[in-house]
Amino acid sequence: MTEKREITLEVGDKEFTFSLTPQDVTKYFNAMTANNKVSPSHNLLVNTVDQQERATLKSLLVNPVMVMQLAGALLEEYAPDVEIIVKKPSNTLSD
């Protein structure tokens, strides 16, 4: 689990480059609770953004909805492109 991916998000006229590893995403998911979503999202963004872009990004993160939108976009892009099909059980009885 050492694959690192660089992802660039464009927000308005600014670009932010994030370097994500599986460990970053695991830490994010493990920190999420029913009552704690914004803080782990904020930490994921701040800890994975290019250091030179951190101060500019932090100024955007005062709005919790922006935090969640950016984290969502970042994770959606990070997710592998895998087709998943859920098979429904048959309604017929078998002996």
N, CA, C and O atoms as a CHARMM CRD file, in Angstrom:
* protein
*
  380
    1    1 MET  N      0.82100  -1.19500   0.00000 PROA 1      0.00000
    2    1 MET  CA     0.00000   0.00000   0.00000 PROA 1      0.00000
    3    1 MET  C      0.86300   1.25700   0.00000 PROA 1      0.00000
    4    1 MET  O      0.78600   2.06900   0.92300 PROA 1      0.00000
    5    2 THR  N      1.67400   1.41500  -1.02100 PROA 2      0.00000
    6    2 THR  CA     2.52300   2.59600  -1.08400 PROA 2      0.00000
    7    2 THR  C      2.25700   3.41700  -2.33400 PROA 2      0.00000
    8    2 THR  O      2.99200   4.36500  -2.61300 PROA 2      0.00000
    9    3 GLU  N      1.21700   3.07300  -3.09500 PROA 3      0.00000
   10    3 GLU  CA     0.92200   3.79600  -4.31700 PROA 3      0.00000
   11    3 GLU  C      0.50300   5.22700  -3.98400 PROA 3      0.00000
   12    3 GLU  O     -0.45900   5.45100  -3.25000 PROA 3      0.00000
   13    4 LYS  N      1.23300   6.18000  -4.52900 PROA 4      0.00000
   14    4 LYS  CA     0.92800   7.59100  -4.32100 PROA 4      0.00000
   15    4 LYS  C      0.35400   8.14400  -5.61600 PROA 4      0.00000
   16    4 LYS  O      0.89600   7.90600  -6.69500 PROA 4      0.00000
   17    5 ARG  N     -0.74500   8.88200  -5.50500 PROA 5      0.00000
   18    5 ARG  CA    -1.35300   9.50100  -6.68500 PROA 5      0.00000
   19    5 ARG  C     -1.41700  11.00000  -6.48600 PROA 5      0.00000
   20    5 ARG  O     -1.80500  11.49300  -5.42700 PROA 5      0.00000
   21    6 GLU  N     -1.02800  11.71100  -7.52600 PROA 6      0.00000
   22    6 GLU  CA    -1.16200  13.16400  -7.51700 PROA 6      0.00000
   23    6 GLU  C     -2.44100  13.52900  -8.24600 PROA 6      0.00000
   24    6 GLU  O     -2.68500  13.08000  -9.36500 PROA 6      0.00000
   25    7 ILE  N     -3.25300  14.35100  -7.59700 PROA 7      0.00000
   26    7 ILE  CA    -4.53500  14.77800  -8.14100 PROA 7      0.00000
   27    7 ILE  C     -4.60100  16.28900  -8.03300 PROA 7      0.00000
   28    7 ILE  O     -4.31300  16.85900  -6.98100 PROA 7      0.00000
   29    8 THR  N     -4.98300  16.93700  -9.13000 PROA 8      0.00000
   30    8 THR  CA    -5.11400  18.39400  -9.13700 PROA 8      0.00000
   31    8 THR  C     -6.58600  18.76200  -9.21300 PROA 8      0.00000
   32    8 THR  O     -7.31700  18.30100 -10.08900 PROA 8      0.00000
   33    9 LEU  N     -7.00300  19.60600  -8.27400 PROA 9      0.00000
   34    9 LEU  CA    -8.35500  20.14300  -8.27100 PROA 9      0.00000
   35    9 LEU  C     -8.29300  21.61600  -8.61200 PROA 9      0.00000
   36    9 LEU  O     -7.44900  22.34600  -8.09100 PROA 9      0.00000
   37   10 GLU  N     -9.17500  22.04900  -9.47700 PROA 10     0.00000
   38   10 GLU  CA    -9.26300  23.45800  -9.84000 PROA 10     0.00000
   39   10 GLU  C    -10.46500  24.04700  -9.10500 PROA 10     0.00000
   40   10 GLU  O    -11.59100  23.57200  -9.24900 PROA 10     0.00000
   41   11 VAL  N    -10.20900  25.07400  -8.32800 PROA 11     0.00000
   42   11 VAL  CA   -11.26000  25.74300  -7.56100 PROA 11     0.00000
   43   11 VAL  C    -11.24500  27.21000  -7.97900 PROA 11     0.00000
   44   11 VAL  O    -10.33300  27.96200  -7.63300 PROA 11     0.00000
   45   12 GLY  N    -12.27500  27.60100  -8.73200 PROA 12     0.00000
   46   12 GLY  CA   -12.27000  28.95900  -9.27600 PROA 12     0.00000
   47   12 GLY  C    -11.09900  29.11200 -10.21700 PROA 12     0.00000
   48   12 GLY  O    -10.96400  28.35600 -11.17900 PROA 12     0.00000
   49   13 ASP  N    -10.24800  30.08900  -9.94300 PROA 13     0.00000
   50   13 ASP  CA    -9.07700  30.31800 -10.79200 PROA 13     0.00000
   51   13 ASP  C     -7.78800  29.76200 -10.17600 PROA 13     0.00000
   52   13 ASP  O     -6.69000  30.07100 -10.63900 PROA 13     0.00000
   53   14 LYS  N     -7.92800  28.94900  -9.13900 PROA 14     0.00000
   54   14 LYS  CA    -6.75500  28.39100  -8.46100 PROA 14     0.00000
   55   14 LYS  C     -6.70800  26.87300  -8.64900 PROA 14     0.00000
   56   14 LYS  O     -7.74100  26.20900  -8.74700 PROA 14     0.00000
   57   15 GLU  N     -5.49400  26.34700  -8.69500 PROA 15     0.00000
   58   15 GLU  CA    -5.29000  24.90800  -8.77700 PROA 15     0.00000
   59   15 GLU  C     -4.56200  24.44500  -7.52200 PROA 15     0.00000
   60   15 GLU  O     -3.66600  25.11500  -7.00900 PROA 15     0.00000
   61   16 PHE  N     -4.98100  23.27100  -7.04600 PROA 16     0.00000
   62   16 PHE  CA    -4.36000  22.66900  -5.87700 PROA 16     0.00000
   63   16 PHE  C     -3.98800  21.24000  -6.22800 PROA 16     0.00000
   64   16 PHE  O     -4.80500  20.48700  -6.75900 PROA 16     0.00000
   65   17 THR  N     -2.74200  20.87000  -5.92800 PROA 17     0.00000
   66   17 THR  CA    -2.25900  19.52600  -6.20400 PROA 17     0.00000
   67   17 THR  C     -2.13000  18.77100  -4.89000 PROA 17     0.00000
   68   17 THR  O     -1.48000  19.22400  -3.94800 PROA 17     0.00000
   69   18 PHE  N     -2.76400  17.61100  -4.85400 PROA 18     0.00000
   70   18 PHE  CA    -2.76300  16.76000  -3.67500 PROA 18     0.00000
   71   18 PHE  C     -2.01000  15.48300  -3.99000 PROA 18     0.00000
   72   18 PHE  O     -2.11200  14.95800  -5.09800 PROA 18     0.00000
   73   19 SER  N     -1.25300  14.97700  -3.02600 PROA 19     0.00000
   74   19 SER  CA    -0.56500  13.68700  -3.14500 PROA 19     0.00000
   75   19 SER  C     -1.19800  12.75100  -2.12900 PROA 19     0.00000
   76   19 SER  O     -1.02700  12.91400  -0.92100 PROA 19     0.00000
   77   20 LEU  N     -1.92900  11.77100  -2.63500 PROA 20     0.00000
   78   20 LEU  CA    -2.66000  10.84400  -1.77300 PROA 20     0.00000
   79   20 LEU  C     -2.05600   9.45700  -1.81500 PROA 20     0.00000
   80   20 LEU  O     -1.67500   8.95900  -2.87400 PROA 20     0.00000
   81   21 THR  N     -1.97700   8.84300  -0.65100 PROA 21     0.00000
   82   21 THR  CA    -1.55900   7.45300  -0.54200 PROA 21     0.00000
   83   21 THR  C     -2.71100   6.66100   0.08200 PROA 21     0.00000
   84   21 THR  O     -3.61400   7.25200   0.67400 PROA 21     0.00000
   85   22 PRO  N     -2.69000   5.35000  -0.04200 PROA 22     0.00000
   86   22 PRO  CA    -3.71300   4.55700   0.64000 PROA 22     0.00000
   87   22 PRO  C     -3.74200   4.81800   2.14900 PROA 22     0.00000
   88   22 PRO  O     -4.80700   4.77300   2.76300 PROA 22     0.00000
   89   23 GLN  N     -2.59100   5.08800   2.74100 PROA 23     0.00000
   90   23 GLN  CA    -2.53700   5.37000   4.18000 PROA 23     0.00000
   91   23 GLN  C     -3.28800   6.65600   4.51700 PROA 23     0.00000
   92   23 GLN  O     -3.95900   6.72900   5.54600 PROA 23     0.00000
   93   24 ASP  N     -3.17900   7.67600   3.65400 PROA 24     0.00000
   94   24 ASP  CA    -3.90700   8.92800   3.87700 PROA 24     0.00000
   95   24 ASP  C     -5.41400   8.69500   3.87700 PROA 24     0.00000
   96   24 ASP  O     -6.13700   9.21200   4.72800 PROA 24     0.00000
   97   25 VAL  N     -5.86600   7.92000   2.92000 PROA 25     0.00000
   98   25 VAL  CA    -7.30200   7.65800   2.78400 PROA 25     0.00000
   99   25 VAL  C     -7.79400   6.78000   3.93100 PROA 25     0.00000
  100   25 VAL  O     -8.88400   7.00500   4.45700 PROA 25     0.00000
  101   26 THR  N     -7.01100   5.79500   4.31700 PROA 26     0.00000
  102   26 THR  CA    -7.37900   4.94600   5.45100 PROA 26     0.00000
  103   26 THR  C     -7.48500   5.76200   6.73100 PROA 26     0.00000
  104   26 THR  O     -8.43600   5.59900   7.49600 PROA 26     0.00000
  105   27 LYS  N     -6.52500   6.63100   6.96500 PROA 27     0.00000
  106   27 LYS  CA    -6.55300   7.49400   8.15200 PROA 27     0.00000
  107   27 LYS  C     -7.80600   8.36900   8.13900 PROA 27     0.00000
  108   27 LYS  O     -8.43900   8.56500   9.17600 PROA 27     0.00000
  109   28 TYR  N     -8.16100   8.89000   6.97300 PROA 28     0.00000
  110   28 TYR  CA    -9.35800   9.71400   6.82300 PROA 28     0.00000
  111   28 TYR  C    -10.60600   8.91900   7.19700 PROA 28     0.00000
  112   28 TYR  O    -11.40400   9.37700   8.01500 PROA 28     0.00000
  113   29 PHE  N    -10.78500   7.74600   6.61500 PROA 29     0.00000
  114   29 PHE  CA   -11.97400   6.93500   6.89700 PROA 29     0.00000
  115   29 PHE  C    -12.02600   6.50100   8.36100 PROA 29     0.00000
  116   29 PHE  O    -13.10200   6.47400   8.95800 PROA 29     0.00000
  117   30 ASN  N    -10.89100   6.16500   8.93800 PROA 30     0.00000
  118   30 ASN  CA   -10.86500   5.73700  10.33300 PROA 30     0.00000
  119   30 ASN  C    -11.20100   6.87500  11.29400 PROA 30     0.00000
  120   30 ASN  O    -11.68500   6.62500  12.39800 PROA 30     0.00000
  121   31 ALA  N    -10.95400   8.10700  10.89500 PROA 31     0.00000
  122   31 ALA  CA   -11.23900   9.26100  11.75200 PROA 31     0.00000
  123   31 ALA  C    -12.70000   9.71200  11.65800 PROA 31     0.00000
  124   31 ALA  O    -13.18800  10.42800  12.53200 PROA 31     0.00000
  125   32 MET  N    -13.38600   9.29700  10.60700 PROA 32     0.00000
  126   32 MET  CA   -14.78200   9.71100  10.41700 PROA 32     0.00000
  127   32 MET  C    -15.68700   9.00400  11.41500 PROA 32     0.00000
  128   32 MET  O    -15.57000   7.79800  11.63400 PROA 32     0.00000
  129   33 THR  N    -16.58300   9.76200  12.00900 PROA 33     0.00000
  130   33 THR  CA   -17.62400   9.21200  12.88100 PROA 33     0.00000
  131   33 THR  C    -18.92800   9.90000  12.52800 PROA 33     0.00000
  132   33 THR  O    -18.94600  10.82200  11.71300 PROA 33     0.00000
  133   34 ALA  N    -19.99500   9.46700  13.12400 PROA 34     0.00000
  134   34 ALA  CA   -21.30600  10.07100  12.84900 PROA 34     0.00000
  135   34 ALA  C    -21.31900  11.55600  13.20200 PROA 34     0.00000
  136   34 ALA  O    -22.02000  12.34200  12.56600 PROA 34     0.00000
  137   35 ASN  N    -20.54700  11.93500  14.20800 PROA 35     0.00000
  138   35 ASN  CA   -20.52600  13.33400  14.65100 PROA 35     0.00000
  139   35 ASN  C    -19.24900  14.06500  14.26100 PROA 35     0.00000
  140   35 ASN  O    -19.03100  15.19100  14.71000 PROA 35     0.00000
  141   36 ASN  N    -18.41100  13.46200  13.44900 PROA 36     0.00000
  142   36 ASN  CA   -17.12700  14.08100  13.11200 PROA 36     0.00000
  143   36 ASN  C    -16.78500  13.78300  11.65600 PROA 36     0.00000
  144   36 ASN  O    -16.15400  12.77200  11.34700 PROA 36     0.00000
  145   37 LYS  N    -17.21000  14.67700  10.77000 PROA 37     0.00000
  146   37 LYS  CA   -16.93700  14.50000   9.34200 PROA 37     0.00000
  147   37 LYS  C    -16.08800  15.61900   8.76900 PROA 37     0.00000
  148   37 LYS  O    -15.21700  15.37700   7.93300 PROA 37     0.00000
  149   38 VAL  N    -16.33500  16.83900   9.21400 PROA 38     0.00000
  150   38 VAL  CA   -15.63300  17.99000   8.64800 PROA 38     0.00000
  151   38 VAL  C    -14.16000  17.99000   9.04000 PROA 38     0.00000
  152   38 VAL  O    -13.29500  18.25700   8.20600 PROA 38     0.00000
  153   39 SER  N    -13.87300  17.69400  10.29000 PROA 39     0.00000
  154   39 SER  CA   -12.48400  17.72000  10.75900 PROA 39     0.00000
  155   39 SER  C    -11.59500  16.72000  10.01800 PROA 39     0.00000
  156   39 SER  O    -10.51100  17.10200   9.57500 PROA 39     0.00000
  157   40 PRO  N    -12.00700  15.44900   9.86300 PROA 40     0.00000
  158   40 PRO  CA   -11.16800  14.52900   9.09200 PROA 40     0.00000
  159   40 PRO  C    -11.00800  14.97000   7.63600 PROA 40     0.00000
  160   40 PRO  O     -9.94000  14.79200   7.05100 PROA 40     0.00000
  161   41 SER  N    -12.05500  15.54100   7.05100 PROA 41     0.00000
  162   41 SER  CA   -11.97700  16.02200   5.66600 PROA 41     0.00000
  163   41 SER  C    -10.99400  17.17900   5.57000 PROA 41     0.00000
  164   41 SER  O    -10.17300  17.23100   4.65500 PROA 41     0.00000
  165   42 HSD  N    -11.08200  18.10600   6.51900 PROA 42     0.00000
  166   42 HSD  CA   -10.15800  19.24400   6.56500 PROA 42     0.00000
  167   42 HSD  C     -8.72000  18.74500   6.68100 PROA 42     0.00000
  168   42 HSD  O     -7.83600  19.20300   5.95700 PROA 42     0.00000
  169   43 ASN  N     -8.49300  17.79900   7.60200 PROA 43     0.00000
  170   43 ASN  CA    -7.14100  17.27300   7.80500 PROA 43     0.00000
  171   43 ASN  C     -6.61500  16.57100   6.55700 PROA 43     0.00000
  172   43 ASN  O     -5.44200  16.71900   6.21200 PROA 43     0.00000
  173   44 LEU  N     -7.46500  15.81200   5.88000 PROA 44     0.00000
  174   44 LEU  CA    -7.04800  15.13700   4.64600 PROA 44     0.00000
  175   44 LEU  C     -6.57900  16.16100   3.62000 PROA 44     0.00000
  176   44 LEU  O     -5.52300  15.99800   3.00800 PROA 44     0.00000
  177   45 LEU  N     -7.36300  17.21000   3.43900 PROA 45     0.00000
  178   45 LEU  CA    -7.01800  18.23100   2.44700 PROA 45     0.00000
  179   45 LEU  C     -5.71600  18.95100   2.80400 PROA 45     0.00000
  180   45 LEU  O     -4.82600  19.09000   1.96500 PROA 45     0.00000
  181   46 VAL  N     -5.61200  19.40600   4.04900 PROA 46     0.00000
  182   46 VAL  CA    -4.44800  20.19000   4.47300 PROA 46     0.00000
  183   46 VAL  C     -3.17600  19.34600   4.48800 PROA 46     0.00000
  184   46 VAL  O     -2.09900  19.83300   4.14500 PROA 46     0.00000
  185   47 ASN  N     -3.30300  18.08900   4.88400 PROA 47     0.00000
  186   47 ASN  CA    -2.10700  17.23900   4.99600 PROA 47     0.00000
  187   47 ASN  C     -1.62400  16.66600   3.67100 PROA 47     0.00000
  188   47 ASN  O     -0.49000  16.19500   3.58200 PROA 47     0.00000
  189   48 THR  N     -2.46400  16.69800   2.63900 PROA 48     0.00000
  190   48 THR  CA    -2.04700  16.10400   1.36700 PROA 48     0.00000
  191   48 THR  C     -1.82300  17.12400   0.25700 PROA 48     0.00000
  192   48 THR  O     -1.32100  16.77100  -0.81000 PROA 48     0.00000
  193   49 VAL  N     -2.18900  18.39300   0.49400 PROA 49     0.00000
  194   49 VAL  CA    -1.99200  19.41900  -0.53200 PROA 49     0.00000
  195   49 VAL  C     -0.50700  19.78700  -0.61600 PROA 49     0.00000
  196   49 VAL  O      0.22900  19.66600   0.36300 PROA 49     0.00000
  197   50 ASP  N     -0.08700  20.23000  -1.77800 PROA 50     0.00000
  198   50 ASP  CA     1.28300  20.71300  -1.96300 PROA 50     0.00000
  199   50 ASP  C      1.54800  21.81400  -0.93100 PROA 50     0.00000
  200   50 ASP  O      0.73700  22.72500  -0.76800 PROA 50     0.00000
  201   51 GLN  N      2.67600  21.72500  -0.24500 PROA 51     0.00000
  202   51 GLN  CA     2.99400  22.64500   0.84800 PROA 51     0.00000
  203   51 GLN  C      2.93700  24.11200   0.42000 PROA 51     0.00000
  204   51 GLN  O      2.54300  24.96500   1.21600 PROA 51     0.00000
  205   52 GLN  N      3.31600  24.41800  -0.80200 PROA 52     0.00000
  206   52 GLN  CA     3.31100  25.80600  -1.27600 PROA 52     0.00000
  207   52 GLN  C      1.90000  26.33400  -1.49400 PROA 52     0.00000
  208   52 GLN  O      1.69700  27.54600  -1.57200 PROA 52     0.00000
  209   53 GLU  N      0.92400  25.43900  -1.59200 PROA 53     0.00000
  210   53 GLU  CA    -0.46600  25.83200  -1.82900 PROA 53     0.00000
  211   53 GLU  C     -1.30900  25.79300  -0.55500 PROA 53     0.00000
  212   53 GLU  O     -2.48600  26.15100  -0.57500 PROA 53     0.00000
  213   54 ARG  N     -0.71300  25.36400   0.53800 PROA 54     0.00000
  214   54 ARG  CA    -1.44900  25.13900   1.78300 PROA 54     0.00000
  215   54 ARG  C     -2.12900  26.39600   2.32300 PROA 54     0.00000
  216   54 ARG  O     -3.30100  26.34200   2.69500 PROA 54     0.00000
  217   55 ALA  N     -1.43000  27.51300   2.37200 PROA 55     0.00000
  218   55 ALA  CA    -2.01600  28.74200   2.93400 PROA 55     0.00000
  219   55 ALA  C     -3.21500  29.20900   2.11200 PROA 55     0.00000
  220   55 ALA  O     -4.22600  29.63100   2.67300 PROA 55     0.00000
  221   56 THR  N     -3.10500  29.13400   0.79500 PROA 56     0.00000
  222   56 THR  CA    -4.22200  29.52900  -0.06900 PROA 56     0.00000
  223   56 THR  C     -5.40500  28.60400   0.12500 PROA 56     0.00000
  224   56 THR  O     -6.54900  29.05600   0.18000 PROA 56     0.00000
  225   57 LEU  N     -5.13400  27.29500   0.23100 PROA 57     0.00000
  226   57 LEU  CA    -6.21000  26.33400   0.44900 PROA 57     0.00000
  227   57 LEU  C     -6.90500  26.58900   1.78300 PROA 57     0.00000
  228   57 LEU  O     -8.13400  26.57100   1.85100 PROA 57     0.00000
  229   58 LYS  N     -6.13400  26.82600   2.84100 PROA 58     0.00000
  230   58 LYS  CA    -6.71600  27.03300   4.16800 PROA 58     0.00000
  231   58 LYS  C     -7.71200  28.18300   4.17400 PROA 58     0.00000
  232   58 LYS  O     -8.69800  28.13900   4.91000 PROA 58     0.00000
  233   59 SER  N     -7.47200  29.21000   3.36800 PROA 59     0.00000
  234   59 SER  CA    -8.40600  30.33700   3.32900 PROA 59     0.00000
  235   59 SER  C     -9.76000  29.93000   2.74900 PROA 59     0.00000
  236   59 SER  O    -10.77200  30.57100   3.03200 PROA 59     0.00000
  237   60 LEU  N     -9.78200  28.87000   1.94000 PROA 60     0.00000
  238   60 LEU  CA   -11.03900  28.37200   1.38100 PROA 60     0.00000
  239   60 LEU  C    -11.77200  27.42700   2.32800 PROA 60     0.00000
  240   60 LEU  O    -12.96700  27.17900   2.16700 PROA 60     0.00000
  241   61 LEU  N    -11.06000  26.91000   3.30000 PROA 61     0.00000
  242   61 LEU  CA   -11.61000  25.86300   4.15100 PROA 61     0.00000
  243   61 LEU  C    -12.34500  26.38900   5.38100 PROA 61     0.00000
  244   61 LEU  O    -12.63400  25.61900   6.29700 PROA 61     0.00000
  245   62 VAL  N    -12.64900  27.67900   5.42000 PROA 62     0.00000
  246   62 VAL  CA   -13.40700  28.22600   6.54200 PROA 62     0.00000
  247   62 VAL  C    -14.87200  27.82400   6.44900 PROA 62     0.00000
  248   62 VAL  O    -15.57800  27.81100   7.45700 PROA 62     0.00000
  249   63 ASN  N    -15.33200  27.49800   5.25100 PROA 63     0.00000
  250   63 ASN  CA   -16.71400  27.07600   5.04000 PROA 63     0.00000
  251   63 ASN  C    -16.75000  25.54500   5.06900 PROA 63     0.00000
  252   63 ASN  O    -16.11400  24.90700   4.22900 PROA 63     0.00000
  253   64 PRO  N    -17.47900  24.94000   6.01600 PROA 64     0.00000
  254   64 PRO  CA   -17.48800  23.47900   6.11400 PROA 64     0.00000
  255   64 PRO  C    -18.07000  22.78300   4.88400 PROA 64     0.00000
  256   64 PRO  O    -17.70200  21.64700   4.58600 PROA 64     0.00000
  257   65 VAL  N    -18.96500  23.44900   4.17400 PROA 65     0.00000
  258   65 VAL  CA   -19.51600  22.83700   2.95700 PROA 65     0.00000
  259   65 VAL  C    -18.43200  22.75600   1.88900 PROA 65     0.00000
  260   65 VAL  O    -18.35200  21.76700   1.16000 PROA 65     0.00000
  261   66 MET  N    -17.60400  23.78200   1.79200 PROA 66     0.00000
  262   66 MET  CA   -16.48200  23.76800   0.85000 PROA 66     0.00000
  263   66 MET  C    -15.52300  22.63500   1.20000 PROA 66     0.00000
  264   66 MET  O    -15.02100  21.94800   0.31100 PROA 66     0.00000
  265   67 VAL  N    -15.26800  22.44000   2.48900 PROA 67     0.00000
  266   67 VAL  CA   -14.39100  21.35800   2.93600 PROA 67     0.00000
  267   67 VAL  C    -14.92100  20.01700   2.44000 PROA 67     0.00000
  268   67 VAL  O    -14.17800  19.20800   1.88300 PROA 67     0.00000
  269   68 MET  N    -16.21000  19.79500   2.64800 PROA 68     0.00000
  270   68 MET  CA   -16.80800  18.51700   2.26400 PROA 68     0.00000
  271   68 MET  C    -16.84000  18.33500   0.74800 PROA 68     0.00000
  272   68 MET  O    -16.63000  17.22700   0.25400 PROA 68     0.00000
  273   69 GLN  N    -17.10300  19.41600   0.00700 PROA 69     0.00000
  274   69 GLN  CA   -17.12000  19.31600  -1.45500 PROA 69     0.00000
  275   69 GLN  C    -15.73400  18.99300  -2.00200 PROA 69     0.00000
  276   69 GLN  O    -15.59400  18.14400  -2.88300 PROA 69     0.00000
  277   70 LEU  N    -14.71500  19.66300  -1.48500 PROA 70     0.00000
  278   70 LEU  CA   -13.35200  19.41000  -1.95800 PROA 70     0.00000
  279   70 LEU  C    -12.89500  17.99600  -1.60400 PROA 70     0.00000
  280   70 LEU  O    -12.31300  17.30200  -2.43800 PROA 70     0.00000
  281   71 ALA  N    -13.15500  17.57600  -0.37900 PROA 71     0.00000
  282   71 ALA  CA   -12.75600  16.22400   0.02200 PROA 71     0.00000
  283   71 ALA  C    -13.49800  15.18600  -0.81900 PROA 71     0.00000
  284   71 ALA  O    -12.91400  14.18200  -1.22800 PROA 71     0.00000
  285   72 GLY  N    -14.78100  15.42700  -1.07600 PROA 72     0.00000
  286   72 GLY  CA   -15.55600  14.50700  -1.90400 PROA 72     0.00000
  287   72 GLY  C    -15.00500  14.40100  -3.31000 PROA 72     0.00000
  288   72 GLY  O    -14.88100  13.30200  -3.85200 PROA 72     0.00000
  289   73 ALA  N    -14.67200  15.54600  -3.90800 PROA 73     0.00000
  290   73 ALA  CA   -14.11300  15.54300  -5.26100 PROA 73     0.00000
  291   73 ALA  C    -12.76700  14.83200  -5.29400 PROA 73     0.00000
  292   73 ALA  O    -12.47200  14.08600  -6.22800 PROA 73     0.00000
  293   74 LEU  N    -11.95400  15.06600  -4.27200 PROA 74     0.00000
  294   74 LEU  CA   -10.63700  14.43400  -4.19900 PROA 74     0.00000
  295   74 LEU  C    -10.76400  12.91300  -4.07600 PROA 74     0.00000
  296   74 LEU  O    -10.07500  12.16800  -4.77300 PROA 74     0.00000
  297   75 LEU  N    -11.63800  12.46600  -3.19600 PROA 75     0.00000
  298   75 LEU  CA   -11.81500  11.02400  -3.00900 PROA 75     0.00000
  299   75 LEU  C    -12.45900  10.36500  -4.21900 PROA 75     0.00000
  300   75 LEU  O    -12.12900   9.22900  -4.55800 PROA 75     0.00000
  301   76 GLU  N    -13.36800  11.06500  -4.86600 PROA 76     0.00000
  302   76 GLU  CA   -13.99800  10.50000  -6.06700 PROA 76     0.00000
  303   76 GLU  C    -12.96400  10.27900  -7.16100 PROA 76     0.00000
  304   76 GLU  O    -13.00100   9.27100  -7.86700 PROA 76     0.00000
  305   77 GLU  N    -12.04500  11.22100  -7.29800 PROA 77     0.00000
  306   77 GLU  CA   -10.99900  11.07300  -8.31300 PROA 77     0.00000
  307   77 GLU  C     -9.99400   9.99900  -7.91500 PROA 77     0.00000
  308   77 GLU  O     -9.44700   9.31400  -8.77900 PROA 77     0.00000
  309   78 TYR  N     -9.74700   9.84700  -6.63000 PROA 78     0.00000
  310   78 TYR  CA    -8.79000   8.85300  -6.14200 PROA 78     0.00000
  311   78 TYR  C     -9.32500   7.42600  -6.29200 PROA 78     0.00000
  312   78 TYR  O     -8.55900   6.48400  -6.49600 PROA 78     0.00000
  313   79 ALA  N    -10.62600   7.28100  -6.19000 PROA 79     0.00000
  314   79 ALA  CA   -11.23300   5.95400  -6.22200 PROA 79     0.00000
  315   79 ALA  C    -10.91700   5.23800  -7.53500 PROA 79     0.00000
  316   79 ALA  O    -10.90600   5.85700  -8.59900 PROA 79     0.00000
  317   80 PRO  N    -10.66100   3.94200  -7.45400 PROA 80     0.00000
  318   80 PRO  CA   -10.39900   3.18400  -8.68100 PROA 80     0.00000
  319   80 PRO  C    -11.65700   3.09200  -9.52800 PROA 80     0.00000
  320   80 PRO  O    -12.77700   3.13300  -9.01900 PROA 80     0.00000
  321   81 ASP  N    -11.44900   2.96700 -10.82100 PROA 81     0.00000
  322   81 ASP  CA   -12.56100   2.84100 -11.76300 PROA 81     0.00000
  323   81 ASP  C    -12.87600   1.35900 -11.91400 PROA 81     0.00000
  324   81 ASP  O    -12.34200   0.68000 -12.79100 PROA 81     0.00000
  325   82 VAL  N    -13.75300   0.87400 -11.04300 PROA 82     0.00000
  326   82 VAL  CA   -14.10200  -0.54000 -11.01800 PROA 82     0.00000
  327   82 VAL  C    -15.61300  -0.66200 -11.14400 PROA 82     0.00000
  328   82 VAL  O    -16.36600   0.03500 -10.46500 PROA 82     0.00000
  329   83 GLU  N    -16.03900  -1.55200 -12.01500 PROA 83     0.00000
  330   83 GLU  CA   -17.47100  -1.79700 -12.15100 PROA 83     0.00000
  331   83 GLU  C    -17.86600  -2.86200 -11.13800 PROA 83     0.00000
  332   83 GLU  O    -17.29700  -3.95400 -11.10800 PROA 83     0.00000
  333   84 ILE  N    -18.84600  -2.52800 -10.31300 PROA 84     0.00000
  334   84 ILE  CA   -19.31800  -3.45600  -9.29100 PROA 84     0.00000
  335   84 ILE  C    -20.78800  -3.73900  -9.54800 PROA 84     0.00000
  336   84 ILE  O    -21.59500  -2.82200  -9.69900 PROA 84     0.00000
  337   85 ILE  N    -21.12100  -5.01100  -9.59500 PROA 85     0.00000
  338   85 ILE  CA   -22.50600  -5.41800  -9.80500 PROA 85     0.00000
  339   85 ILE  C    -22.93800  -6.24200  -8.60200 PROA 85     0.00000
  340   85 ILE  O    -22.27300  -7.20300  -8.21500 PROA 85     0.00000
  341   86 VAL  N    -24.05600  -5.85100  -8.02300 PROA 86     0.00000
  342   86 VAL  CA   -24.60700  -6.60800  -6.90400 PROA 86     0.00000
  343   86 VAL  C    -25.60700  -7.59800  -7.46500 PROA 86     0.00000
  344   86 VAL  O    -26.59100  -7.21000  -8.09500 PROA 86     0.00000
  345   87 LYS  N    -25.35500  -8.87000  -7.23600 PROA 87     0.00000
  346   87 LYS  CA   -26.25600  -9.92000  -7.70300 PROA 87     0.00000
  347   87 LYS  C    -27.38000 -10.07500  -6.69100 PROA 87     0.00000
  348   87 LYS  O    -27.14500 -10.21400  -5.49100 PROA 87     0.00000
  349   88 LYS  N    -28.59000 -10.04700  -7.19400 PROA 88     0.00000
  350   88 LYS  CA   -29.76200 -10.23600  -6.35400 PROA 88     0.00000
  351   88 LYS  C    -30.01900 -11.72200  -6.18100 PROA 88     0.00000
  352   88 LYS  O    -29.85100 -12.49300  -7.12600 PROA 88     0.00000
  353   89 PRO  N    -30.42800 -12.13700  -4.97900 PROA 89     0.00000
  354   89 PRO  CA   -30.71200 -13.56500  -4.79300 PROA 89     0.00000
  355   89 PRO  C    -31.94500 -13.97300  -5.57400 PROA 89     0.00000
  356   89 PRO  O    -32.85400 -13.17300  -5.79400 PROA 89     0.00000
  357   90 SER  N    -31.96000 -15.20600  -5.98100 PROA 90     0.00000
  358   90 SER  CA   -33.09900 -15.74200  -6.71200 PROA 90     0.00000
  359   90 SER  C    -34.27900 -15.91300  -5.76100 PROA 90     0.00000
  360   90 SER  O    -34.09800 -16.28600  -4.60200 PROA 90     0.00000
  361   91 ASN  N    -35.46900 -15.64300  -6.24400 PROA 91     0.00000
  362   91 ASN  CA   -36.66100 -15.79600  -5.41900 PROA 91     0.00000
  363   91 ASN  C    -37.21400 -17.21600  -5.43800 PROA 91     0.00000
  364   91 ASN  O    -38.19000 -17.51100  -4.74800 PROA 91     0.00000
  365   92 THR  N    -36.60700 -18.08300  -6.20900 PROA 92     0.00000
  366   92 THR  CA   -37.09600 -19.46900  -6.28500 PROA 92     0.00000
  367   92 THR  C    -36.50600 -20.27500  -5.14700 PROA 92     0.00000
  368   92 THR  O    -35.35700 -20.06900  -4.75500 PROA 92     0.00000
  369   93 LEU  N    -37.29600 -21.19300  -4.62300 PROA 93     0.00000
  370   93 LEU  CA   -36.82100 -22.05400  -3.55500 PROA 93     0.00000
  371   93 LEU  C    -36.09000 -23.24300  -4.15100 PROA 93     0.00000
  372   93 LEU  O    -36.52600 -23.81000  -5.15300 PROA 93     0.00000
  373   94 SER  N    -35.00800 -23.61100  -3.55100 PROA 94     0.00000
  374   94 SER  CA   -34.28800 -24.79800  -4.03200 PROA 94     0.00000
  375   94 SER  C    -34.33000 -25.87200  -2.97200 PROA 94     0.00000
  376   94 SER  O    -34.37900 -25.58100  -1.77700 PROA 94     0.00000
  377   95 ASP  N    -34.31000 -27.11900  -3.41500 PROA 95     0.00000
  378   95 ASP  CA   -34.38400 -28.24300  -2.46800 PROA 95     0.00000
  379   95 ASP  C    -33.02900 -28.60300  -1.94500 PROA 95     0.00000
  380   95 ASP  O    -32.90300 -29.52400  -1.13900 PROA 95     0.00000
